[in-house]
Amino acid sequence: MWKRLPLLWTVLRGDARQLWFALRHPAAPRWLKVGSVLIVLYVLSPIDLIPDFIPFVGFMDDIVLVPLAIRWLLKRLPPEVAQAAASRRAG
């Protein structure tokens, strides 16, 4: 389980940083916080859609689903939060 965290961070570093900045924005909606907690719980959970003991394929659900979920949340941000988070990510 812990071996996959560095790989996930490498794959989604930019989006994760933008999500972090969006979460810290004063106008961040409650659903963003709930969605982010659910993503973290999924990553840390020992229960996966495809069990991790299956070589290579077991980690693919995390590598695909987590970035998709983060991108999905980011696309639904209010414009002022999205703009502020994107500018902080770039700078």
C-alpha atoms as one frame of an Amber mdcrd trajectory, in Angstrom:
protein
   0.000   0.000   0.000   2.664   2.567   0.985   4.778   1.771  -2.074   2.174
   3.244  -4.391   2.002   6.682  -2.761   5.233   8.069  -4.283   4.178   6.815
  -7.707   0.754   8.425  -7.388   2.324  11.695  -6.288   4.617  11.734  -9.311
   1.752  11.075 -11.699  -0.570  13.761 -10.392   1.732  16.322  -8.776   0.390
  19.305 -10.690  -3.286  18.510 -10.213  -2.751  17.594  -6.570  -1.065  20.944
  -5.929  -3.914  22.773  -7.637  -6.431  20.820  -5.565  -4.493  21.677  -2.401
  -4.577  25.388  -3.232  -8.290  25.157  -4.062  -8.989  23.479  -0.722  -7.210
  26.283   1.108  -9.150  29.019  -0.729 -11.690  30.771   1.535 -14.475  30.232
  -1.014 -13.800  26.483  -1.452 -17.138  24.651  -1.515 -17.905  21.962   1.042
 -18.327  19.304  -1.657 -14.698  19.849  -2.675 -13.525  19.049   0.826 -15.732
  15.960   1.035 -14.562  14.740  -2.378 -10.925  15.248  -1.451 -11.333  13.279
   1.761 -12.982  10.457  -0.184 -10.049  10.348  -2.618  -7.553  10.144   0.248
  -9.578   7.398   1.909  -9.646   5.433  -1.340  -5.868   5.693  -1.725  -5.249
   4.599   1.852  -7.925   1.905   1.896  -6.831  -1.705   1.614  -9.995  -2.361
  -0.427  -9.590  -1.651  -4.154 -11.592  -2.312  -7.284  -8.754  -4.555  -8.462
  -6.741  -6.201  -5.637  -3.156  -4.985  -5.372  -1.717  -8.501  -5.173  -2.425
  -8.962  -8.903   0.886  -7.965 -10.544   0.867  -4.605 -12.372  -2.904  -4.548
 -12.901  -3.569  -4.241  -9.167  -2.043  -0.778  -9.021  -3.552   0.419 -12.287
  -6.909   1.249 -10.719  -5.182   3.699  -8.368  -3.030   5.184 -11.092  -6.055
   5.749 -13.322  -8.930   6.465 -10.924  -7.226   8.877  -8.530  -6.014  11.344
 -11.195  -9.398  11.131 -12.929 -11.199  11.879  -9.675  -8.945  14.846  -8.928
  -9.363  16.223 -12.444 -13.145  15.754 -12.145 -13.197  17.799  -8.925 -11.000
  20.522 -10.410 -13.248  20.901 -13.469 -16.234  21.584 -11.221 -14.648  24.345
  -9.146 -16.270  27.752  -9.021 -14.425  30.062 -11.466 -12.863  32.308  -8.811
 -11.506  29.327  -6.857 -10.236  27.617 -10.017  -8.477  30.765 -11.216  -6.840
  31.421  -7.825  -5.691  27.804  -7.481  -4.305  27.711 -11.024  -2.367  30.929
 -10.516  -0.877  29.662  -7.226   0.034  26.368  -8.886   1.871  28.166 -11.690
   3.741  30.490  -9.355
